[in-house]
Amino acid sequence: MKKIIISALLILACALCIEAKPNKKFYIFLCFGQSNMEGAAKAEPSDSLGVSERFLSLTPCLTTPETAEWHTAIPPLCRQENGMTPVDFFGRTLIDNLPDDVKVGVLNVAIGGCDIKAFMQEHVAGEVAKAPGWQVHMFKAYDDDPYAYLLRLAKRAQKDGVIKGILLHQGETNTGQKDWPEKVNTVYKRLLKDLGLKAKKVPLIAGEVVQANGKGQCIAMNPIIDDLPLTIPTAHVVKSDGLTNGPDNLHFDAQGYRELGQRYAKVMLPLLGVKNPVIKPLPNKK
């Protein structure tokens, strides 16, 4: 009898181990940056309709990232006060092109107006200390350490799926700083090391900033962003030419975010083995 019980327990233990393994067909993407990754444009009611249940977002609970739960990726995908982000239509476009048994999960940690140093642990304390009043609550939302928070969320996500890429939209605050690619590389390498990932399997996708027909406030940053692959061989750049933006010439508008998200997906899909991705026409929205 004892042998039967022990055998049953061993079978149960093995079953639990198998169940606990990450789903290789659950593709996870880490997203980070500043305000254009947060989403500075209000989502429209229609943006919450028709979102596939295969497209999920990991939202932290009121306690810790470790207890965060997956839910259908309806905007906002960053903090509750944010709006549309490139991540929305990035994920939707991936779902349109990937097999029906593949799910896509995203997690987004972004702080409006932040320097890339906010994601560097040797500098974050200084960035928090000098944060203007309007930015303080953003840092607090991530326990004053956005990199550590992103890492904790990512480790939680790895229990369920496999990280396939890292999305970055940041640089406005670092406009003109030619050492920005090196700083981004530092963050990228740390994420790879801390999460046990390989660069060849987890590319970095970075987007250009608002162009506004040559009048973008931070357009001088784009040549620096364009050179990112010279520093990071597994980095790819998403162009922002022709994308619509808000009146400040700094942030994309909702339609700009939708199309930018599609462009991120168009870069990522071939890296996932999709040779001729289908990019659906976007509805004309104001």
N, C-alpha and C positions, 0 to 999 in steps of 0.2 A: 504493500500500500504506500509505504514511504517513497519507494522508487517511482511510483506512478505520480505522486504529488510533486516530487522533484522534477520529473520529466515535464510535467505540465507547466511548472514555474519556468523552466528553461525555455520551453516553447513560447510562453507568454512574453518572457524577457526578449527573446529574439524578435518576436512580432513587434514589440514596442520599439526596438532598435531600428527595425526596417521602416516603421512608420515615422520615426523621428528624422530620417534622412532627408536632406533638402531635395526638393523637386527640381530636377535638371531642366524641366520645361517651364519653370517659373523664372523668367528673365528679370533681373533687378538692376535698376539704374540709380546711382547716387547723383544728386543734383545740388549744386551750391553756387553762391555768388552774392550779388548785391541786388539793388531794387528791380532791375529788369528780370532777375530770376525769381524774385518774390512775386512779381506781378503788380504793376502800377496802374493797370487799367481795369475797370469794373467789368466783371463777367455779365453777360446778358442771360436772361432766363433760359433761352434756347441752348446755352452752353452746358446746361445741366441735363439736357435731354439726350437720350439715345447713347449714353456712355456704356460701353460694353462691360459686363461683369467680369471679363477677363483682364480689364485694365484697373489695377488697384493702387491705392496710395497708403503708405504707412503713416498713420497719424498718432503722435504721442498722446498718451492718456494724461490725466492731471497729475500723475505720479512721476514715472520715469520712462525713458525711451525703451527700457527693457520690457515694459508692459504695454507697449504700443500695439495697436490692432490694425489689420488691413481692412480697407473699405473701398467700395467702388470710387474711382478717381473723379469725383465731381468737384469743380472748383469751389473754394480756393484750395490749392494744393500746397501752399506754404502755411502761413499763419492765418487765423480767421479774418484779420483785417485786410488781407491782401486780395488780389483779383486774378485775372488771367495771367498765365505764365507760358513760356515756351514749352514747358513740360506737358501741358494739357494736350496739345495736338501732336506733340512728339509721340506720346503713348498711344493716342488714338490711331495715328498713322501706322505705327508698328503693328497694332492689332489688325489693321486692315490687310497687312501683308504677311503676317506670320501664320503658321498652321493653326487650326482651330483648337488643338490641344496645348497650345502655348499661352501662358499668361504673362502679363507685363506688370511689374511693380515698381513704383517710384517713391523716393523719399527726398524731400526738398528742405534744405537748411540755408536760408539767405537773410542778409541784413542790409537794408537800404543804406546807401552811402558809405559802406564799409570799404576799407583798404584791404588788399589781399593779405596784409599782415594780420588781420582779424582771424585768419585761419592758420596762422603760424604760431605754434605754442610758445616760442621764444619772444613773441611780440604782443600776444593777445592782451596781456595784463595792461600794457601801455595803451592799447587801443580802447580798452574798456574805461581806463582812467580818464582819457580825454574825450570820451564820447559826449556829444551835445545832448541836451535834455530830451529832444525828440527821438533820440536813438537808444537811450538807456533801456527802455522796456524791451527793445528787440534783443539786446544782449542778454537781458535777464531771462527772456524766453528760452535761451539756450544755456542757462546756468553760467553766463559770462564766459563761455568757452565753446564757440560754435564748432570748432574742429572736433573736440572731444564729444560733443553732443551728436554730431554727424557720425562719428565712429561708433558710438553706442547704438544708434539707430541701425547702422549698417550691420553690426554684429547680430542684432536682433533679426534683421531681414535675412541674414545668411542661414538662419535656422530653417527657413522655409524655401529659399530659392538660391539661385546662382547669380552673382554680380557679373554683368556683361559689359558695363560701360560707366563712365563718369561724365556728367554734363556740367559745364562751367559757363556762367555768364557773369563776368565781372571785369573791371578794368577802368570804368569811368573815373573812379577816384584816383587811379594810378596813371592817368593820362600823361603821356610823355616820358614815363619812367622806363628806360630801356632795360632795366634789370627785372622788370615784371615777369618775363618768361622764366627766369631762374627761380623766382619766388614761387611761381605756379608749380614749377618742377619739384620744388621742395615739398609742397603740399601733396602733390600727386604721388611722389615716391613714398611718402610717409603713409598715405592711405593704402598703397599697395602692400607695403611691409606690414602695417598693423592689421591688415585684413587677410594676409596670406595670399595675395593675388599676384599674377604675372602681367606685366605690361602688355605683352603680345595678345593676351586674352581679354584685357580690359582697357580699351582705348579711352583717351580723353577727347571730348568733343567740346570745342569752345566757340562761342558766337561773337561776331563783330558787334560793335555798338551802333547806336542810331546814326544814320547818315543825313537824313532830312535834306536830300538834294544838295549836299555839300555844306549845309548849315548846322549840322549836328554839333552840339556843345562839346562833345568829346571825340569828334571824328578823327582827331590826330592820334587817337589810340589804336585805330584800326591797323595801320602798318605794323605796329608792334605785335598785335594779336595775330596778324597774318604770318609773322615770323616764328610763331610758337613751335611749329613742327621742326624748326632748325635746332631747337633746344630739346624738344621731346619728340623723338621719332614716331611714337605711337599717338601723337596728337593730330587732330583734324580740325579745320576751321570752317565755320558756317558763315557765309556771306550775308550781309544785311542790306545790300543795295536794293532799292525799290520798295522796301518795307515802309508802311505808313507809321506815323508816330503822332504823339500828342503835341500840343502847342508849345511845350517847353523845349522841344527839339533835343530831348534827353531820354525820354521814355517812349517805348512803342505804344501804340494804341491797341485796343483789343484785337482788331483785325491783323495788325502787325505781329502780335504775339502768336496768333493762330498760324500765320504763314511761317513765322520763324520756327515754330515747333515742327512744322512739316519739313522744313529745311534741315533741322537737326536729325529728323528721322531719315531723310533722304541720304544723309551722310552715314548714318549708323546702319541702315538696312543691308547695304552691300557687305559690311563687316560681319553681319550675321548670316551671310550666305544668300541673301535675296538679291539676285542679279538685276532684275528690272522692276523696281518697286513701283507700285501704283499710288499716285498722289491724287487724292480726290479733290475736285474743285471746291473751294471754300464759298459759302454763301456770302453775298454782298451785304455786309452789315456796317452800319455807321458807328 
